[in-house]
Amino acid sequence: MNIKTLPVGPYEVNCSILWEDPEYAWVIDPGFDVEKIVSILEQNQLKLGMVVLTHSHFDHISALNKLLVGRNTPVYLHQADEAFAFSPLNAMVPYLPTARPVNLILDKNDGDTLEGGGLKARVITTPGHTPGGWCLYFEPQNLLIAGDTLFAGSVGRTDLPGGNWDTLSKSLQKLKVLPDETRVICGHGPGSTIGAEKRNNPYL
């Protein structure tokens, strides 16, 4: 697996570009700075195969429409986050509202898999930060893309609309059972491992 993770936008969301086959790259959380995302695709001669949104917040999805121009690409999001994701309320300058993409796919749930271009991830639904938040677990690579569910030393906030601490707390228990050596790409900030978070994160 090849991984390029770049912070995008004023909130420095970690947008990840993953690929095994250059004909089918994954882009996860294209939150802003579409030019930077496209530049990585072009520099590595990658074709966009799918886009995955870990949750609905504007800072994770706002480059989506620009990224999809001229592309017929599936976009995966949990159905519980659909309404807010594409609401005009889901915006804050300089983040503009995001239009619902034509190829939006909402049928994945806990335990389902996303697969393409030689990569395969298990969906772990982790509501609490948003009603439809999820993580992607690439078991062969010992990699978890956690969105805003889990940060190094912290967790996603639950005081925004749709957030719920009790729900997030239950979601975090799903992540604790992953192998300690599992690398974690967080939605913001530095990465970590499950083992390090179990030892040091007060919320786990």
Secondary structure, 3 states (H helix, E strand, C coil): CEEEEEEECCCCEEEEEEECCCCCEEEECCCCCHHHHHHHHHHCCCCEEEEECCCCCHHHHCCHHHHHCCCCCCEECCHHHHHHHCCCCCCECCECCCCCCCCEECCCCCCCEEEECCEEEEEEECCCCCCCCEEEEEHHHCEEEEECCEECCEECCCCCCCCCHHHHHHHHHHHHCCCCCCEEEECECCCEEHHHHHHHCCCC
